[in-house]
């Protein structure tokens, strides 16, 4: 049974490495801040979560597995929210979309907020 657990954990680590590699390629190849942030947050989060699941499978201790699964829940709850807030802050700061983008759905949203706060 130990050999099967080792193989399963190894397969999960390889899958996690694939997602992490995808995130790093996205950081290098994508054209603007927003698409890079999307690649890093989605694929990076999935890669981290799969590594933690591999740890939970491989661990012989229930406490370690529970902490690893709590880490997965933490990643899944916080990473998309933080990426969204960082992208929104970058848009407010004036980082422009790639010129090949079709439309900016946040265009004008920051202007309305500034006039209501004044």
C-alpha positions as CSV (number, residue, x, y, z in Angstrom):
1,X,0.0,0.0,0.0
2,X,2.9,2.3,0.7
3,X,4.2,2.0,-2.9
4,X,0.7,3.0,-4.2
5,X,0.7,6.1,-2.0
6,X,4.2,7.0,-3.1
7,X,3.2,6.7,-6.8
8,X,0.0,8.7,-6.2
9,X,1.9,11.5,-4.4
10,X,4.5,11.5,-7.1
11,X,1.9,11.8,-9.8
12,X,0.3,14.7,-7.9
13,X,3.7,16.5,-7.6
14,X,4.2,16.1,-11.4
15,X,0.8,17.5,-12.0
16,X,1.5,20.4,-9.7
17,X,4.8,21.0,-11.4
18,X,3.0,21.2,-14.8
19,X,0.6,23.8,-13.4
20,X,3.4,25.8,-11.9
21,X,5.4,25.6,-15.2
22,X,2.3,26.9,-17.0
23,X,2.0,29.8,-14.6
24,X,5.7,30.7,-15.1
25,X,5.4,30.5,-18.9
26,X,2.3,32.7,-18.6
27,X,4.3,35.3,-16.7
28,X,6.9,35.3,-19.4
29,X,4.7,35.2,-22.5
30,X,1.5,37.1,-21.8
31,X,1.4,40.8,-22.9
32,X,0.2,42.8,-20.0
33,X,-0.1,43.0,-16.2
34,X,-3.6,41.7,-16.1
35,X,-3.2,38.6,-18.1
36,X,0.1,37.8,-16.3
37,X,-1.7,38.2,-13.0
38,X,-4.4,35.9,-14.2
39,X,-1.9,33.2,-15.2
40,X,0.0,33.5,-11.9
41,X,-3.1,33.5,-9.7
42,X,-5.0,30.6,-11.4
43,X,-2.3,28.2,-12.4
44,X,0.0,29.0,-9.4
45,X,-2.8,28.5,-7.0
46,X,-3.8,25.2,-8.5
47,X,-0.2,24.1,-8.5
48,X,0.2,25.0,-4.8
49,X,-3.0,23.2,-3.9
50,X,-2.0,20.0,-5.7
51,X,1.3,20.0,-3.9
52,X,-0.5,20.3,-0.6
53,X,-2.8,17.5,-1.5
54,X,0.2,15.4,-2.4
55,X,1.6,16.2,1.1
56,X,-1.7,15.2,2.7
57,X,-1.7,11.9,0.7
58,X,1.9,11.2,1.6
59,X,1.8,12.2,5.3
60,X,1.4,9.4,7.8
61,X,0.1,11.8,10.4
62,X,-3.5,13.0,10.5
63,X,-2.5,16.4,11.9
64,X,-0.2,17.1,9.0
65,X,-2.8,16.0,6.4
66,X,-5.4,18.2,8.1
67,X,-3.0,21.2,8.1
68,X,-2.2,20.6,4.4
69,X,-5.9,20.5,3.5
70,X,-6.5,23.6,5.6
71,X,-3.8,25.2,3.5
72,X,-5.6,24.2,0.3
73,X,-8.8,25.8,1.6
74,X,-6.9,28.9,2.5
75,X,-5.3,29.2,-1.0
76,X,-8.6,28.6,-2.7
77,X,-10.3,31.3,-0.6
78,X,-7.7,34.0,-0.6
79,X,-5.8,33.8,-3.9
80,X,-8.6,34.8,-6.3
81,X,-9.7,37.6,-4.0
82,X,-6.2,39.0,-3.7
83,X,-5.6,38.8,-7.4
84,X,-8.8,40.6,-8.1
85,X,-7.9,43.4,-5.6
86,X,-4.4,43.7,-7.0
87,X,-5.8,44.0,-10.6
88,X,-8.3,46.6,-9.5
89,X,-5.6,48.6,-7.7
90,X,-3.4,48.4,-10.8
91,X,-6.3,49.7,-12.9
92,X,-6.9,52.6,-10.5
93,X,-3.2,53.4,-10.6
94,X,-3.3,53.7,-14.3
95,X,-1.8,50.5,-15.7
96,X,-3.3,50.2,-19.2
97,X,-4.6,47.1,-20.9
98,X,-2.7,45.6,-23.8
99,X,-3.5,47.4,-27.0
100,X,-5.0,44.1,-28.4
101,X,-7.6,44.0,-25.7
102,X,-11.2,44.2,-27.0
103,X,-12.7,46.3,-24.3
104,X,-12.0,47.7,-20.8
105,X,-15.1,46.9,-18.6
106,X,-13.7,49.0,-15.8
107,X,-13.2,52.1,-17.9
108,X,-15.0,55.0,-16.3
109,X,-15.8,53.1,-13.1
110,X,-12.9,54.8,-11.3
111,X,-14.0,58.3,-12.5
112,X,-17.5,57.8,-11.0
113,X,-16.0,56.9,-7.6
114,X,-13.7,59.9,-7.5
115,X,-16.5,62.3,-8.2
116,X,-18.7,60.8,-5.4
117,X,-15.9,60.9,-2.8
118,X,-15.0,64.6,-3.5
